[in-house]
Amino acid sequence: MTCHINKVHHVTIITKVATDLGQDEDWLRDVANGVEVEDGAMWVSAIDEDGFQAFTDFSIQRLIEFIQGYIEYPELLKR
């Protein structure tokens, strides 16, 4: 029998990612909309909150690529 084993052992919520990367959290939320579920972006449910946007290590790297692109070409990010 073969079964898929998920190799993600932790995720980081967007508040911590924004702090670690020195970015404004609201701006980062807009940028993060481009990171796909296939890249490791996800929504984590919580009891006291509506939930949190969270990222695997791989999706944080993808997010950094998006940040670099939007810093270079801010007109690409439409609010």
N, C-alpha and C positions, 0 to 999 in steps of 0.2 A: 504494500500500500504506500502510495506517495502522497504527501500532503504539503501544502505551502506553509512555510514558517515565516512569520513577519519578523524582520530583523530590526525594526525600530524599537529601541529600548527607552527612549525619552523624547519629549518634545519641549519646545520653549514657547511661552506665550508672547504675543506681540508686544506687550508692555516691556518685558525684559529685553526682547530683541531691539526695540527702539532705544532703550537705555544703553545697551551694549554697543550699538552702532552710532550712538550720538545723534539720532534723528528724532524729529518731532513725531510723536505717535500717530496723530491724526493724518499727517502727510504720509507716513509709512503705511497706514491702512489703505489709502488710495493707491499707493504703489503696489501693495500686496495683492490687490485684486487681480493682477496679471499672473500671479504665481498659481499654477494649476494643482489640482489634487494629485495628479500623476507625479508632480514634483515633490510632494510631501506636505503641501499646505493642508490644513484641516481645521475643523471647528471642534472645540472641546466643550462639552456641556458641563454645567456646574449647578449645584443646588441653589446657592444664594444669588447667582447672576444669570444672565441670559446665556452666557457662555463666553468663550475666548477664542480668538483666532490664534492658531499655534502652528509651529513649523518644526520639521525635522532638520537635522544638520544640513542635509542636501538642499532642502527648500530655502534655508537661510542663505546658502551660497547663491541660489537662483535669485533670491531677493536682493542680494548685494549687486548682482549684475543688473537688475532692473533699476536700482538706485543710481548706479553709475550712468545708465542710459538716460534717466530722467533728469539728472543733474546736468548732463551734457546737452540734452534737448528737452527743456522743461515744457515746451509747447505740446509735447506728446501726451502729457498728463492732463486730461480734461476733467474738470470738476463737474 
